[in-house]
Amino acid sequence: MFGLTAVAYLRDLGVRSIVACDPDAGRRRATGEFGATEATGPEGVAAAVRRLSGEEGAVAVLELSGSNAAIRSSWELLAVGGHLALVGSVSPAEPVGLSPESVVRRLLTVSGSHKYGVGDLVEAVDFLARARRSADFAALVPRSFPLGEVASAVAFAERTRVPRVALVP
């Protein structure tokens, strides 16, 4: 759901070409409805970025999974002057190698994003109000369960592979 929201937000900001990458085919199918230009698995992301960028590479890559393999491949997708934003790396993991020479010669920027401020929350709520007209976020949460039925909610999510289920008091 985080990736779909990011895709919709990028489209809302006016980004013209958005390549969504996910190993799960079901999640990839949903990205078009939220604004992705193209969706692919990890094996096809480099070719999609090259094709859509005219062989230049990506201006920016948002890495949302926190997977070290995804971080390493994201690095290779960047154009000269590109920006890699690490957003999903919130759990301890093994270090990922970085070539300082590549950063310098390719003029790359790497940043991390964690948490948010009040202004970010206001922007997020405003975005969701705008996006309601173009992206069906409610469809991503197809079922609600009473708070006391957590086990049933988890079993349903695992069985159906829906992005989210809701627990209500």
Secondary structure by P-SEA (a helix, b strand, c coil): caaaaaaaaaaaacccbbbbbbccaaaaaaccccccccccccccaaaaaaaaaccccccccccccccaaaaaaaaaacccbbbbbbccccccccbbbbcaaaaaaabbbbbccccccaaaaaaaaaaaaaacccccccccccccccccaaaaaaaaaaaaccccccccc
